[in-house]
Amino acid sequence: MSTPAAEVSRRARKKDETRTRIFRAAVALFREKGFEATTVDEITERADVAKGTFFNYFPRKESVLGYLSELQLAEVEALAEEMLAAQGPVRRKLIELLQRTARVYEEDPELSRFVVQESMKRAHTPSDDLHVHWHRLLAQLIRQGQEAGEFRREAPVDRAVSVLGSVYMGTVFMWLCCRKGTSGCEEAGFPLREELAARISLVLDGLAA
């Protein structure tokens, strides 16, 4: 007979497997048909689950994108922990972290357009876990730079994080828009990670001790 702890573990594993199956089915359809053209009915049919089951895990279709962002953040957190423990200039660490995060958008620009839109909506929710974690990671690196004498100690950390985040998201958003041939875009086709490094460098020049 299963112990209560084993039964709870089994249920949790089953829930994780169901969430993952729905998520993978949704992302596959987004890539095949486009995010807007994909319906929840198609996702549930592909995942072989009831429509109510979908909404148990994802309140709306856009929530799948939020979950994708959470998975990406988990990878960034692991990378940031390595960087915090490593030797070397914090300026270089910050630029590398943001560049490697941006690589995700380059790998799937079409889907990334909707991921960014959803992320920007969630950014206006102060308690959003995703942005709380992201803020914490950048703040830790900036404080490390201040302690190492690279950055001005009197510079407000929260304000510095806000500026870095705005420059990062603004650059990614412009890159995505320019790829779609937005009218008036003079920088169509600019390399995302190179442009990001140049803009972040300008911000870090202002933080330099």
Secondary structure, DSSP 8 states (H G I E B T S, - for coil): ---HHHHHHHHHHHHHHHHHHHHHHHHHHHHHH-TTT--HHHHHHHHT--HHHHHHH-SSTTHHHHHHHHHHHHHHHHHHHHHHHS-S-HHHHHHHHHHHHHHHHHH-HHHHHHHHHHHHHHTT-TT-HHHHHHHHHHHHHHHHHHHTTSB-TTS-HHHHHHHHHHHHHHHHHHHHHHHTT-TT-S-TT--HHHHHHHHHHHHHHHHB-
